[in-house]
Amino acid sequence: MKTIVLRFITLILMIWANNYVHAQKPGLIPKPNSIEWLQDSVAWRDIGFLPNEAWTEVADLVGMHFPELQIQKEGKIQLVVQKNASLSKEAYQIEFKNGNLILTAASYPGVNHGLQTLKQLTKKYDGLPYLIKANISDEPRFGYRGLHLDTGRHFFAKEFIFEYLDMMARYKLNVFHWHLTEDQGWRIEIKKYPRLQTVAAWRNKTLIGHAGDHPKKYDDIKYGGYYTHEDIQAIVSYAKKLGIEVIPEIEMPGHASAAIAAYPELGCTGNNIEVVGDWGVFDDVFCPTETTFQFLEDVLTEVMSLFPSEYIHIGGDECPKIQWKNNAACQELIRKMGLKDEHELQSYFIRRIETFVNKHGKKIIGWDEILEGGLAPNATVMSWRGIEGGKAAAKMGHDVIMTPTDYCYLDYLQSKGQDEGLAIGGFLPLEKVYSYDPVPSDLAVDERKYILGTQGNVWTEYMDSPARVWYQVLPRMTALAEVAWSNNNQKDFNDYLNRLDDHYTYWQAQGINAADKRNELYYEIKQHERQGIQLNIRAKGKDQKVNLSKNGQRVSDTNGGLWVNESCNINATLAASPEKNKLNFEFTWHKAAGKTIVLGKEPDDRYRSFGAITLCDGLRGRADSHKEGWLGFNQKDLDFEIALDANEAIDTIEISFYHNPSQWIYAPDAGSLSLWAGDQSIHIIKTQETLKGNVESLLLVIQGIKTSTLKLKIPNDKAIEKGMPGSGNLPWVFVDEIVVR
């Protein structure tokens, strides 16, 4: 009798545990195309594995993901993997049928995706793993779903690369773009050129702080490392098991200082240089000589022997051309080949490399600068400077991978809070990543087929450890993974946030400190002709209550928006976590604040902030980053027109510029600015310049006038001088508040 009672209690507890576990539906990311939750769960200890003898490689894959599974045992639910060639390449289906768990796919990658979903369907109760039952039918929206890692600026051990690949596979990303060479370090062993290992892989100092700091500080520590052939073979082999293709990037013709430090004959000057310890863009680039092409062909031959990928990434971005302009051999090559200029010389360079790569059965990918001077015939374009390069390439019939900075650069700040740590700047919150659609809406239907997919980019100037990489990458990579995989019409950010909870639990169990941005404050600035500036503050997450104060006094606004028409200080905090989530705004009101401003030329897509009103919103741009609160222009003759109140009396105009020559950003000469009141030229009596850190303020004192229209012209027609970063190129101009008094 006692035994019967104990069995009955055990049965009741098992049923209760089953029901409890099942009630906790897992948050699957990326969201499957179709899911039917079944009213049941099963302990993994009650599942066996029935190998498919005709698909032997799958048995190893199952064993890798679920080492605890035993070969078929009588009385157990069986995991059966079967092949269905009618499914698309990466599609999979999960169903509970005839008492068994059936995983169906057309290919090895599909099986892998299905197994990753089974892992996400697993919940623990009382220390035991349970599988929540569901029938799922799923396949990706895009065939290219990438994640990039820059190991040139900072080197990461092979073991971390394995962890990185594991996380990619968990979220069904299938391309690892491995950035292996940079100005700051050459990270791949090339046996034919040993100085790439002994010289190019090491730098003697590294910048401390931000590249925009003045003065700059450096440590004096030798830093570096490289991946041996054996390392690479192990990583490529492991990635293949996870269904991930590894695409190596060998930068050319720019970002080549490290290689030139090892072999000076590859440069245009022949000078001995050091591996760079700073962040930025540098003038030492590969010189397009036969010596250089032989070197690159030798390098690429070794690279292609190590990487079975369809593609080789050859960079092609940020290549200063001042050394080409001043080099006799380059100018002779331009004349000999009938080229128009140095941009066409870069195109010649890329085309020649592409021809070599194509002969070896591979294709090249390049950043969108390879469009300049004419695109190589078979090249795939990776569009990073916005979406225009990708659109242009698609219209030309070229394959495109969309990775614009505004949505895909995971090195950008993900919060405007004060606890984010050192980063390159910019602002890319989780919600914005999730909102991305890689297919531009204005592409014609027949052009959209050229959009292969999207990719998150992880540049590591300010990421010197795995912990910092994970903080920047997670959770944003999961948002981009869902963008790349799930149907666009299924996207729901609040639903995604709810599903994200389970993944924080998983990351914490793995010892990973993911950035927690489930509750976050955002803001935007709008302009109204009569009421001034509207500051819209909102929160995303489960607790959306925002506390607002103006000049220290609490104010209430259910929509999180405030109208501003005076100098004031506004604070916003998230009620649920006021110490972690807070924003502060110091408005300085003046006669142009809130007024309509018309731009003669539009800013670069990457540096638009809130549009024209940014220049007259009463707020100053960030002093430590040109990517927030500034409008950035890389054009000649900028002009602005501000509509003031009728016959407004003015006598001073203060204009702020971001100034950082190391990033090709210059404040204009004070004497070059021109002013008009309507069509009447305004005489500038004197100019007062103030430089604080990266911000240069120009105070223009004029004879007191009255006007309803103020016009400003800023010439930008002088190339950066010789010896400075970016010499020979047009500088960038970053403008912020135009204060009229």
N, C-alpha and C positions, 0 to 999 in steps of 0.2 A: 504493500500500500504506500509506504514511504517513497519507494522508487517511482511509482506512478505519479505521485504528487510532485516530486522533483522534476520529472520529465515534463509534466504539465506546466510548471512554473517556467522551466527553460524555454518551452515552446512559446508561452505568452511573451517572455522577454525578447525572444527572437523576432516575433511578429511586431512587438512594439518598436524594437530597434529598426526593423525594416521600414516601418511607417515613419519613424522619426527621421531617418536618414533620407528617405524619399522626399519628405516635405521640404528638405533643403535642396532645391533644384540648383545644380551648379551653373555658374555664369560662364557660358562658353564664349571664347574669343579666339578667332573671329566667329561671328554669329553664323550658324549654318543656314543654308538656303531654305531647308525644310526640316522641321523637328516636331515629332509627336511624343510627348512625355507619356510614359506608361506608368500605371499606378503600382509600381513595385521597385524593389532594388534587390541585389543579390551580393552576398559576401564573396570577395575574390577567391577565398579559400575553397569556395564551392564551384569554381570554374576550372575546367581543364582545357588543354589545347590539343586539337586534332590536326597534325601537320598535313599540308598539301604536298604529296610526294611529287607532283608535277611542277611545283613552284618552290624549290628547295631554299632559295635565297630568302624567302619570306620567313621561314622558320628561324633563321638567325636574327632577323629583324624583330620578330615577336620576342625572342629570347633576350634581346638587348633592352627592349622596353619593359617587358614583364618577366624578369628572371625567376620570379616565384611560381610562375605557371608550370604545372606538371603536364607531361604527356598524358593523353586520354586516360581517365580513371572511371571505372564503372560508377554510375549513379550521379555523375557530375554534369552540369551544363558545359557544353563544349564550345570553345571559340574556334570557329571554322572560317578559314580565309579562302575565298574563291575568286576566280578570274571571270570578268565579263568584258570582252573586247569591245562591246558596243558603247561602253561608257567613255567619256572624254579622258584624256591622259591623267589628270590629277583628281578626277572625281572619285568619290567613295560612297558606299551605302552601309549603314549599320541597321540591323533589324534582329529582333528576337522572334525566332520562328521555329516551330516544332521542338520547343524546349531547348534550343541552342542559340548561341550568339553568332550571327553570320556577318562577316565583314567582306564586302564585295568591292572590287576595284578592277580597273583595266591594266594597271601598271604598278610597279614597285612604289613610285611616289604616292600614288593613291592609297596604297596599303599603309604607308607611313603616316599620311594625314589622318586616316581612320584610327590608327593606334594612338596618335596624339590626342584625338578627340576622346577616345576611351579613357586616357589618363586624366583628361579634364572632367570626365563624367564620374570620377572617383571621389568619394567623400569618406572621411574617417569617423568611426564611432567607437568609443571605448578602445582606441588603439588599433582597431581592425579596419581595413579598407573595404568599402562597399561600392559597387557599381550601380549607379542610378540608371534604370532602364529607360531607353528612348529609341525610337526609330528615326533615323536621320538619312537624308539624301542631300549631298553637298558637292559643290565644285567651285573653283575659283572664277572670279570675274576676269582677272588678268593673268597671263602666263608668266610675267616677270614681276616678282615681288621681292625687292631687294633691301638689304641693309649693308651699309658701308662701314668700314673702320679704317681710320688713318693711323698707321703704325710708324709713320715717318717722323712726326713731331714728338710722339712718345712711343716707346717700345713696350709691347705687351707680350708676356711669356706665352709659350705654346699652350700651356694648361688653361690660360684664360681664353684663348681662341676657341678651345674645345667648349668651354662654358658658353661662350658667345653663340656658337653654332647650335648648342642644345636649346638655348632660349629662342633662337630664330626658328628652329624646327617646331618647337612647342606652339608657336603662333603662325605656322604654315608659311613662313618666308622661305623662299627657295633659291635666292642668289646672294652669295657673300661677295661683296665688292671689296677687295683687299688692296688698300692703298699702301704700296711697298717702298716707294722712293719719293724723296722730298729734298728741299734745300737743307733741312736740319738732320737728315740721316738717310742712308741707303740701307734697306733692311733685308735684301735678298742676296744670298750667296751666288756669285757668278764665278765659276772656277777659272775661267779664262782671264779674268781681271782681278787678281787677288787684292789690289789696293782698294777695291770697293769694300772689302771686309776690314782691312787694317786701317784705312783712312776714312773713307766715306761713311762708314757706319758709326762714327764717333764724333762728338763735338766737345770742345774744351770748356764751354760755358753754356748756361741757359738763362734766359730772361726770368727775372723775378718780378711778379706783378703783371700788369696789363701792358700790351704793346703801345697803348696810347699814353702811358705815364711819362711825365717829364720831371726830373731827369730819369733816365732808365737805369735799372740796377740789374746786375747779373751775379750768379754764383760762379765759382771757379772749379766746378766739379766736372770731371770727364764723364760723359753720359753717352750711352748707345747700346748697340746690340744688333744682331741680324739673325735671320732664319736660315738654317742650313738646308741643303737639299733633303736631308732626312726629315727635318721638321716639317717642311712643306709637303712631302709625300704623306706623312702621317696625318696632317691636317686635311689635305685633299681627300685622302681615303676615308677619314672619319665623316667629313661632310657628305661624301657620296652615300654612306650608309644612312644618313639622315635625309637623303633626297635633295641635297643642296649643291648647287654648282658654284665653284669658286672662280671668280674672275679677277686676275691680277691686274694692277695698274702700275705701269712703268711710265712716269711723267716725262713728257717731251713736248715741245722744245724748251719750255720754261720749267721752273722749279727744279733746276738741275745743278745747283751750286755744289751739293755734296759730291756728285760724280766728277765735276770739274775740279774740285779740291784734290781729288785722287789723281786725275789725269788732266792737267791744265791744257793740253793740246785740244781738248774737246770744246773749249771756250773760244771766244772771239778775240780775247786780249792776250792770251798766253801767260797771263800773270798767275803767280801762285796765290791762291786764296784759301781761307779756312772754311770748314763746315760751319754753317750759320747757326748762331745760338739765339736768334731773335725770331719773331713772328712777322710775317708780311710777304711782300712780293719783291724780288731782287733781280737786278739787271743781268747777272751772270746766267746766260742761257746757252744751250747747245748751239754751236756754230754749224751751219749746214755745209760742211766740207765732206770730202770722201772719207777722211779719217773718222769723223763723227758717225757717218752712216755705217761704216764698217763696224764700229763699236756697237751701235744700236742693233744691227743685224745679228752680231754675235750674242749680245745680251738676250735679244728676243728668241733666238734659237734655243738657248738654254731654258728660258722661261717657258716656251711652248712645250718643251720636253717634260716639264714638271706639271703643267696644268692642262688637263684634257678638255678644258672649257671651249665652247664654241667661239667665245669672244676673248680678245685681249684689249684692255683699256689703255689708251696711250695718252691720256690727259688732254693736252692742247690748250689749257686755260692759262690766263694771266701770264702771258709771255711778253715782257717788255722788249721793244725792238730797237732801242737806242744803240746797242752794240752792233746790231746788224746794219743800222743806218751809217755807222761810223767805220765799218769794216770794209776794206777794199775788195776782199774776196766775195763778200755777200753782195756788194753792189755790182761786181762783175757777173755774178750768177744771175742777178735780176736782169741785167742787160742781155746776157747770153740766152736766157730762157724766155725772153720777151715778156717779162712780168711787169706789172704796173707799179708795184710798191712792195714794202715789207710785209703787208698783209697777204699779198699774193705769194710772197716767198714762204710764209708760214703754210699756206695752202699747198705749195709745191712740196714742202717738207712732209706734211701729213700724207699727201697722195703717194709719195715715194715709199713711206713706211707702210701704208696700206697695201700697196702692190706686193711688197715683200711678205706681209702677213697673209694676204690672200693666197699667195703661191703655196703657203704651208697649210692651206685648208681652213684658215681662221678668218674671223671678221674683226674689225676694229670698232671700239666705242670711243667717242671723245666728248669732252665738255662742249657746250654750245659755241665756244669761240672758234671751233673748227669750221663754222659756217663762214667766217670772215675770209674774204679773198677767194671764195669758191669751195664748195664741199666735195670731199673725196667721194668717188662714185658709189661705193658700197658701204659707207660709214653709217653707223648708228649714232644718233645724237642724244646726249644726256643733257637735258635742258635745266640749268640751274639758276640762270640770271632772270628769273621770271618764267613766263610761259611762251613768250614771243618766239624764242629760238626753236622751241619744240613745234610750235604751230608752223613756222616757216619751213622746217625740215619735213613735216608731214605733208605740207602742200607740194613739196618737191618729190614726194614719194619715198622718203627715207623713214626707216624705223626710228622710234623715239621712246626714250625713257624719261618720264617727267619727274623732276626732283627739284622744284623751285625753292629758293631760300625761304619764302614766305610760309611754306607749309611743311617742308621736309628737312630743314636743317636742325638736327637735334642737339647741336652745340649752342643754340640760342638759349637765352634765358627763358624759363617757362613760367616765371612769376615776376611780379613787380615788387615783391616783398624784399625785405632787407637781409634775409637769411639765405639767399640763393648761392652765395659763394662767387668766386671768380669765374667769369665766362666771357666769351668774345663780345657779348652784347646782344642786341636784337631782342625780340619778344615773340615767342611762339608758344602760346598756351595750349593745353591739351585739347580744348574744344576746337581750336582753329585747325589743328592737325586732323581731327576727326571730320571736320566739315569739308575736307578737300575732295574734289572730283578730278582725277587725272585727265579726263577728256574735256578739253575746252569746248564750251557750249557753241561757239561760233565756227567750229570746224565742220566742213561738209561731211555728210554721212560716209561718203566713199574715202574720206581722208582719215576718219577716226580709226580705221583698222591699223594704221601705222603706230598708234599709241600702244606700245607693248605692255606698259605698266608703270610702276612708280617705285621709289626707293627712298629710305631715310639715310641721311648723311651724317656721319659722326667724325668731325674734325677735332683733333685732340690737343690743340695748342694749350688749352686750359684743363685738360684731363690727364693727370699724371699717374693715375692708379685705376685698377678695376672698379673700386668703390665709386670713384667719381664718374666713370663711364656709365655704370648702372644707374646712378642718380640722374644723369642727363637723359639716358635712353628710356628708362622705365618711369612711367607707363606709356610714354608717347609712342614707342614702337608698336604697342598693341593697338593703338588707335589707327596707325598707318597700316598695320596688318589687316585690320577690318576694312579699311578703305580699299585695299588691294584685292581682298578676297570676296567680301560679301556683296550681294546685290545692292546697288545704290539706293533703290527705293525702300530697303529695309532699315536704313540707318536711322537711329534714334539715340541722341547723345545721352539723355537721361537713362534710357534703358541700358546703354553701354556702361554708364557709371555704376548702375546697380550690379551689373555682371562683373565689374572690376573688383568688387570686394573679395571674391574668392582668390583672385590672383595676388592681392596683397598678402593674404594668408600664406600662399605658396611661396612668394618671394621671401617673406620673413622666415619661413622654415628653411629656406636655402641660405640664410644669412645675408640677403641682399637688401640694401637700404634704397628702396625705390622712392623717388620723390612722390609725396602724397598730395596730389592736386585735385582730390575729389571735391573739396570745398575750397573755392578760390574766388577772389574778387577780380573783376575786369572793369574797364571803363572805356568810354569813347567820348569824343568831343563833337558837338554839333553847333552850327551857327544859326541864329535867328535874327532877322533884320531889325526887329523892334525890341526884343527882350534880352539880347546879348548872347551869351554862351550857355549852351545846355551841357552840363556834365552828367552823363548817364553812368551810374555805377550799378553793377549787378553781380550776382553771385550764381555760380553753377554748383550744383551738388544737392545733397539731401536737406541741408539746412540753408535756406536762401535768405534768411533775415539779415539785413544790413543795418548797422547803427551808424548814423551820420551826425556830425557836429560841424558847426560853422562858427569860427572864432571862439571855439571852446564851448559853445552852447549847443545842446542837443536839438536836432531838427528831425522832423519826421517826413518821410516821403515814401509811400508804399511802392512806388515804381523805381526807387533808387536813383532818381534824377533830380538835379537842382539847376535852377537858372542862376547865372552869375552875371552881375553887371557892376561890380565894385571890387576893390582890392580886399581880399579875404583869405583866410586859411580854412580849408575843408579837410576833415578827417573822415575816413570810412573804415569800419572794422566789421568783420564777419562775427555775428553774435556768438556762434558756436565755438570759435577759436580766435578771440580778438588779438592775442599776442602774436599769432602766426600769420594772420591774414589782415593786413592793414595797408591803407593807401593814404598818402598825404599830398595835398595840392596847395601850393602857394600862388594865388592869383595876384598879379600886379596889373591894375587897371590903368588904361591910358586912352588917348583919343582915337586910336585905331582899333582898340580891343573890341572884338565882336563885329567889326565892320566887314563888309564884303571885299574880298581881294581877288583880283583876276591875275592869273599867271600867263605870261607870254609863251612860256614853254612848260610842259609838264615835267615833274621830277621823275627820276628813275623809278621803275615799278617797285624796286626793293626798298626805296627810301621815301615813301609817300606819307608816312604817319597818318594823320587824319585829313589829308588834303590841304588845300590852300589856306583854310582857316587856321592851320597850325601856326602860321606866321603872325596871326593876330588874335590868339586865344587867351592871352594873358599869362601863359605858362612858359617857363624856360625849358629847353631841351636838356636831357641829362648831360652833365659835364664829363662823364666817364664813358659815354657811348654815343657815336654818331647815328646809331640805329634807332634811337627813340626820341621823339620830339623834334626831329629835324627833317627838312626837305633836302634831298641830295640831288645835285645836278652835275652832269658830265658833258656840258654843252657850252657853246659860246653865247655871249651877249644875253644874259638873263634880264628879264624885265617884269616888273610888278606894278599893278595899279590898284590903289586903295580908295574906296568910296567913303569919304568922311561925311560928317554932318555938314549942313549948308554953312559955307563961309567959316569953317573952323579955324581958329587962330592957333598957329604952331610956330615954334622957334627952335626946337631940337628934335632930331630923329636918331634913335639908337638902334643899331642893327647888330645882332650876334651871329658869329660864324664859328663853326667847328674848325680847329686848326691842328692838323697832325700830319706833317710831311712824310712820316714813315709809312702812312697809309694813302699817300698821294692826295691828301686833303689840305687845301690851302685857303686861308682867308684872303680876299682880294686886296690889292693896294688901295689904301684909303683915297688917294688922289684920283682913282679911276672911276669912282662912283658919280653918277649924274642924277639930278633931281629936277622934277617939273611940277609946278602947280597948274593943273590943267595942261595947256600947251605952252605955258610960260616957264622958261628955264629958271631954276632957283640957284642963286649964288651961295656957295658954302663958305662961310666966313672962316671957320677953323674946324679941324678934325682932331679928336682926342681918341687915342687907341689904348685899350687895356687888355692885357693877356693874362688870364688866370687859368693855369693848367692847359686844357685843350680848347678853351673858349676865348675867342678874341672879340671884344666889343668895340664897335666904332661909334663914337658919339659925334654926330654932324650938327654943328651949330650954324643956324641960318639967320638971315634978317627976318624978323617977325613978319609973317604973311597970313592972309586968310584965304582958304581954298576949300572946295568940296571934293577935289580929286588930287591925290598925291601919286606921282609916278616916280619909279626908281629903276635905274638901269645899272647892271653890274657886268662890265666886260669880263670875259674869261677866255682870252685868246693867246696867252703866253704859255708856251710849253714849260714843263718842269725842267729846271736847269740841270746841266751836266753834273754828275757826281751824286745826285740825290736819287732816292728810290723812285722809279717810274720816269726817269729823265727822258725828255723827248715827247712824253705824252701830255695830253691836256689834263690839268689837275681837276679834282673834284671840288665842288663848292657846296658846302652844307650851311643852309641858312635857317635861323630860328626866328625869334620874336623881332618884329619891327615895331619899336616903341615910339609912338608919336606924342609929343608933349607941347 
